Amino acid sequence: MLTSPKNITIRQGEGQLIPAEIKSISGISNNVTNMTLAKGHNDVASNSNPTGLIVSIQRIQPPLFRVDVPQQTPVGIYNIRLKTSIIEPIAATLTKPIFNNKVSIGFIDPEFFASKKYPSMEYLTSPTNLTITVIPPLNVNDQFKNFWGTYGQPISIIVGGFAGGFASLIFSRINRKT
């Protein structure tokens, strides 16, 4: 399973939508027919775990997951096991015998050419892992840094404009008194 971003990190008390792609024998496959959460030892797999991750499958083509991390979830790396089924084309193989006759060296049964023209499909079911790292929530300093990084420049411009305007008012009143 390939996700975007590749390494999934979610803070305690937050959630995230995670788009994914399923890599198969023939490359990236969007022919997903079924996807379920598989339960396993020490793995997060259901919405009923009160201290673990809350995972839901939003859609299967292309795969999209919603992962919510409650505030009380312990910090660590979580492995979410999924069972994925996809449809894959089967490459035509030579299953028909080659017949020999006296006119030519050999010929291939015409049914083989039909299977090459109309390849068959098969269902592949395989376990897939989705690894998520849970990290602590932002502290007050980090929240302020993020806020100021986003809104600091516009706030500085506006406050600077007010300060300049206020200073010009003060200087004009001082000049009037003298």
Phi, psi and omega in degrees: 000130177251128181244161176232111004287162185297310178262121184263119179233126181231137179278153176301135179085005180240172177222166182205142170270131184238111174282147182219162174229144180261123178266129181236189180300322184267009181116209179283129184244131171254012180270046180283128181256335181202145176212126180227158175279126180263134180270135179211174182294128179060022178248149176275127183216002183213168178279354186270356181278107187290336181253001181254190180287151174252112185246132174223144179268114182283317176203163182251345180231106340290158185299137177218125182245150171244123179239122176246135181247109177297158182301326185274001179294128179296147177293139179161188180254129182244137179250114180260119181269131178236150173248119186243136175242132178227161175259128180233139174289144177264130177291140180293132178240159181279094180254344180271145181287154174267127182262141176258138171223174188281339184281316180235172182291323179181163174217159182256140179304133181301337179296331178297318180294326177294322180289333176287322181287323181239080182294149180271167182242153176222155177269131175243128177242129185214146174287145180226145179247141174238114184259128182232134177258126178259127180240163181295159178290164178293140173275179185298318180298316179295322178297318179294319178299316178296317179297312183292325177297327180275312189250359185298315182296311177298321179296317179299319180295314181295313180295320177298321177296315177297318180297318178296317178295318179294319179296320179294324176296315180299313181295323178292324177291322178294319179293325179293322181290333181268000000 
